[in-house]
Structures are given as structure tokens and as C-alpha cells.
Amino acid sequence: MPLLLGYDIGSSSVKACILEAETGVVIASATSPNEELPITSPQNGWAEQDPSMWWEHVVKATGILKKKGTFQVSDIKAIGISYQMHGLVLVDENKEVLRPSIIWCDSRAIEMGKKAE
């Protein structure tokens, strides 16, 4: 049976799920890490995360799914990814991350938004 693989890459954790394409029945699910991911705040009102940390937990969640092993990887026919709203990952020409990502709960642009309004 064809399977679907979904990832939700959030600011608190990465969630992964494999389900049957025709029935929607969940075959396996995983979350990594078990505790919330850290958010750095270099200044008051700032909220940033290192994108490499998200990738690390995508890999870990995928490993957890594979260990549950009640499916064949070759049966996965599509992958869907959802990501944090308003997160920006800046990369260079080699696709290397340039800086921590400013995430959804960052508030440094509030005053600019008020002026624009």
C-alpha cells in the first residue's frame, strides 16, 4: 500500500508521521526531541533558533520512524513538510546557513509595523 511521510518542523520540536495514502491510517509517528527546542534571545524581544538544530531533529525523528519498522521505505510515495510560520533561513551560494533564523515569536519589528500601519 502506498504511504505518505509528513514532517512538521516547529519551534518546539520536529514531528514526523507515516500514514497509509488511501485510508489515512497512521503507521508510525515520532517526535524529536522529547523536550522543547531552545530559543535564543540575544536581546530583549528577539527569538532565534539555529536551523541546523531542526535538521538534526528531522534526522532523529526519521530514525525513530525507521526503528518502528512496520513499513518499507520504498512504499513512501510522497513527502509533505510544514514549517514554522514566518521563519526565514538565510543561506549563501553554497546553501550554508548564514545566521540563526528569526522565528515567529520574535518581536523586534513591532515598532516598525506600528509605523507602517
C-alpha positions, 0 to 999 in steps of 0.5 A: 500500500502506498504511504505518505511521510509528513514532517512538521518542523516547529519551534518546539520540536520536529514531528514526523508521521507515516500514514497509509495514502488511501485510508489515512491510517497512521503507521508510525509517528515520532517526535524529536526531541522529547523536550522543547527546542531552545530559543535564543534571545540575544536581546530583549524581544528577539527569538532565534533558533539555529536551523541546523538544530531542526535538521538534526531533529528531522534526522532523529525523528526519521530514525525513530520512524525507521526503528518502528519498522512496520513499513518499507521505505520504498512504499513512501510515495510522497513527502509533505513538510510544514514549517514554522510560520514566518521563519526565514533561513538565510543561506549563501551560494553554497546553501550554508546557513548564514545566521540563526533564523528569526522565528515567529515569536520574535518581536523586534519589528513591532515598532516598525509595523506600528509605523507602517500601519 
